[in-house]
Amino acid sequence: MKKTILTCDRCKREVDHLYDGKASLQVHQLIAEWCLDCCRDIEPQEPSPTLEDMMREVVREIVREEIGEN
């Protein structure tokens, strides 16, 4: 009898299923097999708003209030 043990290339845990994970290092791109948890950890997240973005939103809100009052 043969037994296949799948191990995540990122966290090294034994898992039932692996997915293609991609990690970019400068110009080189590595392809590895990762577990679902590791794939979720690296999912793109929305970037935090910059100070400039927050200031623009405050100005827009002030303008909306001023236009609405007149």
N, C-alpha and C positions, 0 to 999 in steps of 0.2 A: 504494500500500500504506500502511495506517495502522499505527502502532505505539503501543501504550498503555504508558506508563511509570508504574508504581505506586511511590509514594514514601511512606514512613512519616511521619506527621505529627509523631511524637515524635522519632525519631532521624535522620530525613531520608535514610535509606538506600533504594536501589531494591530492591524485593522482588517476588516472584512473586504473593503473595496478601496481602490486608490484612484486618484484623478490626476490629470496632467497639471502640474504646477509650474509657473514660469517666474523666474527671478532674474531681474536685469542687473548686471554689474557693469557699469560704464558702457562699453560698446558690446560686450559679450552677453549672450543670452543663454541661460542654462535651462534645460527642460528636466524636470524631476517628477516623481510620482508622490503626491501628497495625499494625506487623509482629508476628509471633508472639513474637519475643524480648522486645519491649517489653511485650506483654501478660503474659508470664511474670514480668517484673521487678516488676510491680505487683500480682501475685496476693496475696491476703491471707495473711499469715503468722501463726502462733500467737504471741500476745504473750508476752513474757518474764515469768516468774513474779515477783510483787512480793515484797518482803522479808516482808510479812505472810503470803503464801502459803507461802513457804519455812519460816517459823517454825511455821505450823500443821502442816505435814508432819512437821517434827522432833518436835513434841509428840505427834502421832498415833503416830509410830514408837516413842517412849518409852513411851506408854501400851500399845501392842501388846506390847512387850517385857515390861513389868511384869505385864500380865494373863497372858501366856504362861508366866512363871516361877512364878506362884502356883498 
